[in-house]
């Protein structure tokens, strides 16, 4: 069954979807900061994937006779307190940050989307229960809630996925619910009901595709939040554990030698700053490109 088109909220047929995609790309490319963010993130992915080719150093090799060496042709950013190449450690930290940014964000996005659609479409008691649960999650400070989960389950990468997924879904659910409430009153939804389409098919085939642009924007903006949360948890000692090379953990260990070797603490912080800004630039560009009311 082909959905009705013509309204910005509704699904666009194949001919118009190509035009919509072209318009989206055109608007996104006009946003210079978004393009800068896309370039930086693309470089980050390439670097994280090709680390063994880029850096010949072992990120876990301990050489106590090479502690705190200054930047040189062999060690571009110098070495840390164990004589490990700082640049290599930062590059390996990019893998963890990207993984932690993407995986929990996607999980929380899917949970929030399902809960939001069900809440908005069914209404009544189901809506009340889901929204009160979301309110309860939002009432707790995100970092504090994540710390409680990590203290309960233990500090490792898998539990970080669980903690950040639990933290992020409630906000997504509220946004999706508001869009579902608006969509379910549209004519194409009424038409689907009139021909006997089941509730499940309406939610999956009619409502969900229409909220995908919003989910894309939420996903792009939740990645830097997850990276910041993981860095904070690792900095506080309840996230990624040594000898792994998490950026937050590098900052936490490097601050002890801030005056002896400033780069050990400063450069991982710079990596966090650049990555978070790059993803935020992309998120802002996607928001402008996918919002029909913000296009030219």
Helices and strands as residue ranges (DSSP letters): H 14-30, H 32-49, H 51-54, G 64-66, H 86-122, H 124-139, H 142-153, H 157-183, H 187-194, H 199-201, I 202-207, H 208-235, H 247-254, G 255-257, H 263-290
